[in-house]
Amino acid sequence: MQRIPSMVFWGMSILLLCTGLAAVGRASGQEARQIPEQNISKEEARLLAEANQYFSDQDWAKAASLYQAVLDKNPKIGSAWHHLGYCLHVLGKLDEAIVAHQKASEFPRFRNLGLYNLACAYALKKDKDKAFAYLEKAIEAGFQSKQFLETDSDLDLLRNDERFAELIKKTLKVTLAEASQQLDFWIGEWEVSSQQGTKLGTSLVAKKDKGKAISETWLATGGSSGTSLLYFDPSEKKWHLVCVMDQGEIFRGSGSIQERTLSMEGDHIRGDGSKGRFKLTLLRQDQDKIRYSIEVSSDDGKTWRLAHDAVYVRKANS
């Protein structure tokens, strides 16, 4: 069984990523993303952090109990529904998991994943029609992981059905022309600040070469700068990133877009030649506001920590 605890990753502000990581030095299938939730109490945040730790430790029963405790206090926390559904699914409590997956799918950030997990749950319950119906909805909502469709053992019952091959084809329909428009919302000039409102710098994002590439020019308030190039590879159906900072650091990664979220992962090559890993997520909140988070790892992805959680606000007339 191959659940998806968090592909929402999770985003992309490349140069602020680079600047931030300069200061601090694959999404695992069993890993809880530590992106902070908005508008929750200290007690809810404490319970959520404890639940996330049990989730990371794969103690599904304890994690499920704590996620339920969080939701009893505040049912508007999408990540708690998403991870509760995962835990119940792994524990084999499919009827309860279906309720949680359905709730998770009501949150835009988790919609396509919630729908995908609903399909898996119904496949395990041997309800093929409902499973296919939810897979269709998941793909319509932006689910594009051909790998999960082909390897997730939850879906074994469906693979000999002719409908399955048609679903696979739908995940491959992103053309180069379509991809060149996927990040249009990011084009422009931006003021960048922390979640607490501290100004971090400015960013200029522009299309290059008829939209086949996107560049970002970053200038931090402290004077450091950097340049990044993002391009879509039609053979892999992935976006690729190369970022170079004025301190000599290099960032290389790749990823894809699910609904309103671009998720990427890759190598961080430091000035001294040492290497680390990074994961970043760009989440479009509205036309003029983007939220992104950055996770870093110094042990080749065994453990991760949240390094940055910032906001891009579009400049007037941009």
Buried (B, 14 or more C-beta within 10 A) or exposed (E): EEBBBBBBBBBBBBBBBBBBBBEEEEBEBBBBBBBEBEEBEEEBBEBBBBBBBBBBEEBBEBBBBBBBBBBEBBEEBBBBBBBBBBBBBBBEBBEBBBBBBBBBBEBBBBBBBBBBBBBBBBBBBEBBEBBBBBBBBBBEBBBBBBEBBEEBEBBEBBEEEEEBEEBEEBBEEBEEEEBBEBBEBBBBBBBBBEEEEEEBBBBBBEBEEEBBBBBBBBBBEEEBBBBBBBBBEEEEBBBBBBBBBBEEBBBBBBBBBBBBBBBBBBEBBBEEEEEBBBBBBBBBBEEBEBBBBBBBBBEEBEEBEBBBBBBBBBBEEE
